[in-house]
Every structure is written in C-alpha cells, then in structure tokens.
Amino acid sequence: MSADNASAGGGAELPDRDEILSLLEDGIREAHRKVQEGRVYDAENEKVRIKWIRALAYAANVHRQLQNDRDLEELSERLEALEEDPDAP
C-alpha cells in the first residue's frame, strides 16, 4: 500500500484498489443474493428489495470504474515504457 493511501487520522491505512475491488465483489454477490432470494410478503419488503437492487447497481458501477482506472494506468505505464525504449517488444 502506498504512502498516499494513508489516512490523515491515526495512521490507519485505507485499502488499496485491489482490496476495494474485492470488497465490492463481495458486496455485489451479497446484494445479488438478496435480490434473488429475498421474500416479498408486503410493500415494505419490496422497498427493501429495491434498495438492494440500487446498492447492487451502484457497487457494480463503482467496480467498473475502478477496473477502468486500473486498465488506463496499466496502458499508461506500457506507453511510457515504449516511449523510453522504442526497441523493446
């Protein structure tokens, strides 16, 4: 974990991108399970299901954005390496 991931308070470190992606994947699986297996007996339960669907959609979107950020960083690093050594494969 890099130094810029350290929290300002108490020296606690924030999770890095891979840890966040893993947490999001766990949350996505749980939200998906709740959406599929949740029982609807009344309107209140349906409201809860809708909230789980929203949580699932939000987590999936954040996961996608983090994956895209990682892909862009990797491409940028590859481009820099090619620019430094144009004879490299």
N, C-alpha and C positions, 0 to 999 in steps of 0.2 A: 504494500500500500504506500502511495506517495505521500510526501510531507504536506502537499496541498490538500490532501484528503483529511487532515487532522482537524478536529473540531476546535473552535475557539475556546470552549469551556471545558476545563478539567482534563484536557489532553486526550479525551476519548477519540478514537478514530472512527470515521464514517466508513461504511462498507464501500469497496471498490465496485466498478461496473459489473464485473462477473458475479460478485456476491448479490448485487441488486438484481441482476437478471435472474439469478437462481431464486431469490425471494419472490420476484414477480411470477416466475413459472409456478412456484408453489401456490401462490395466491390465485393464479389463473386456474390451476387444477381444482382448487377448493371451490372457487366461485362456480366453475363449470359443474362440479358435483352437486352443489346446492341447487343450481338451476335445473339439472336433470332429475335429481332425486327428491327435491322438496315437495312436500304435500300441500295442496291448496284446499283448505277447508272453508275459508272465508275470505272476505275482501282484504283483511289485514295481512293475512299470509301472502296474498297476491302482491301487496305493496312491498313486502319483504323480498319476494322473488324478483320483482322489478329492480329493487335496489341491488340485488346480487348480479343481475344482468348488467346493470350500469357499471358496477365495480369490475366485472369481468371485461367489459368493453374498454374501460379506462386502463386497466392493468395491461391488457393486450396492446393498446396503443402506445403506452409508455415503453413496454418491452420492445416493440417495433422501432420506436425512435432511438432507444439505446443501441439496438443492433445496427441500425443505420449509422449512428455516430461511430461505432466501433469499426464498421466497414470503411467509412470515409477516412478515419485515422490510419487504418492499415494501407489503404490506397495512397494516402499522402506520404506515408513512410516509404512505400515502394517507389513512388515517383521521385522522392528525394534521393534515394539510393541510386536510381537510374541516372539522375542528373549528375550525381557525384562521380559515377563510374559508368560512362556510356557503353563500355565494352563488356560490362557484366551481363550474364544471361538474363 
